[in-house]
Amino acid sequence: MRAVQLPQGRPDPVGGADGAAPDAVRPDARTAGAAVSLSSSVRAWRDQGREISISGRTVFVTDRGEGDLPLVLIHGFPGSSHDWAGLVPLLPGRVITLDLPGYGFSDKGFDAPYTLFDQTDAVEAVLAELGVTRCVVVGHDMGDTVTAELAHRSNAGELAFAIEQIILTNGSVFIDLAQLTRGQKLTLRLPNRPSLFSMPTVILRRSLMESFTRTAPPPPGAVDDLIAMIKHDRGDRLMPRLIRYIEERRVHQDRWTAGFVDFPGPLTMVWGTEDPIAILPMTERMKALRPATSVVPLPGIGHWTSIEAPERLAAEIERALRA
């Protein structure tokens, strides 16, 4: 397994140049807590992937299918690459997913940096390791912002690969329009350091349920799998660190809006209309700023498009690829 070095010299993130909280702590192994039970779906997903070492950090990736224009799927907060598990088998050609550092089966070091710039660096390093020279990027939630930073770097000629097309699913591309849940607001009030204790499952479940609605409820087992991937390797204790991406979004909104507006290739927004967080007016603003943007509403679908309606999302992705 070859180690890959991350790019250097990105803009200073919120909270310091290295993105690490100054009072971050490394927990003793005795406080790691009990192992989390994984469903058969999550175990099967894990078995399909492998680990890549980038600058001493382990990143979990899946890479299936063939083709010279792979789809690169970037998950959001607090999800993981498993969010795409129902979608990937429905997509054509080569499809690549990864767990961003701090999520899923990737490293969850308590004193590691987790800024959006670091996450974008990780995507760059993974694609370099996989030999990708051109791709289509599909984002969700926080992954939309990682995609925006990739677009910004692409527009500036800073990427080693070409982004041919961008497809966005529900995410807070305009943070001022985001309707944050109570759980998100409460987590943002916590100190910017790993929690000393595991987050109770009942609180995690309640917070995740706030991202679904009565008209767009979670499929059976979906919330359990989300919780298992969050809690895997004490990831729930990282939540107060990982959620700082919202603060970064506020600071760097202009940069990431420009990343999309100035992107020269096709940009499609496939949007669940019932999303209680990343509301439909975000697509209207993007359309006003970038008239060439294609907006595809998905009536009756909420925030988690790939989990709630993988067949419908796959059909729209294929349609965008053919356009």
Residue, then its C-alpha position, 0 to 999 in steps of 0.5 A: m500500500r503506497a503512501v500518498q502525500l497531500p497537497q500543501g499551501r491551501p487557504d487557512p481554515v477556520g480555527g487555525a492553519d492546521g485545522a486542529a483544535p488547540d486543546a484536542v486530546r488523544p483518548d486512552a485505548r481503555t476509553a474507546g468503548a464497545a464495538v459497534s454492531l454492523s448490519s449485513s449491508v454495512r459489512a458487505w460494503r466494507d468487504q467491497g472496499r480497501e484502504i489507501s494510506i495518504s500522509g499517514r492517514t488511512v482512507f477507505v475507498t471503493d472502486r468498481g466497474e470500468g471506464d475512462l470517465p469515472l463517477v466520483l461520489i462524495h458523501g456528506f455530514p455525518g454520513s459515509s460512503h455507505d450512503w451510496a451503497g444502494l446507488v452504486p450498483l445502478l450506475p454505469g461504468r466506473v464508480i469511486t467512493l471514499d470515506l472522508p477522514g473522520y467518517g465511516f471506515s477511514d481514520k478518525g484521529f482525535d488530533a487530526p485536522y478535518t477542515l473542508f480544505d483537508q477533506t478536498d486534499a484527501v479526495e485529490a490524493v485518493l484520485a491520484e492514487l487511483g490514476v484518475t485523469r478525468c471524472v464526473v463528481v457527484g456530491h451530497d450535503m457537505g460533499d457539495t462543498v468539497t465539490a465546490e472546492l474541487a471546482h475552485r481549484s479546477n477553475a484555477g488550473e490547480l488540479a491534476f485531473a479534469i472535472e468534466q461534469i458536476i452533479l449535486t444532490n441536496g446540500s447547503v450550497f448557500i449556508d444562509l438559506a440552510q435550515l439547521t436542525r436542533g441537533q446541528k445547532l446544539t452540536l455547534r455549541l459544544p467546544n471544538r474538541p473531541s467529546l470525552f464521552s460517547m454520544p448516546t444512541v438515542i440522541l444521535r437517532r433523534s438528531l438524524m430523524e430531524s433530517f427526514t420528514r413525515t412525507a420523506p421518512p427513512p427507509p427501514g434500517a437506514v438510520d441504524d446504519l447511519i448511526a453504526m457508521i458514525k459510532h464506528d471507531r469512536g467517530d461520534r466523539l468527533m462530531p463537535r470537530l467535524i461539524r465545524y464545516i458549517e462555520e467554514r462555509r460561512v467564512h468561505q461562501d464567496r469562494w465556493t459559490a464562485g467555484f460553481v458559478d465559474f465552472p465551465g462544464p455541465l452542472t446539474m442539481v438533483w434535489g429532493t423537494e421535501d428536504p427540511i435543511a437544504i431547501l429548494p430555494m437554493t436551486e433557484r438562487m444557483k439558477a439565477l447566478r448560473p443560468a446554465t445550471s440544470v435543476v431536477p426536482l425530485p418530488g416526495i424525496g427529502h435530504w438523503t436522495s441516495i438512501e431514499a430513492p437510489e433508483r430515481l437518483a441513478a436515472e437522473i444521473e444517467r440522464a445528465l451524463r447523456a445530455 
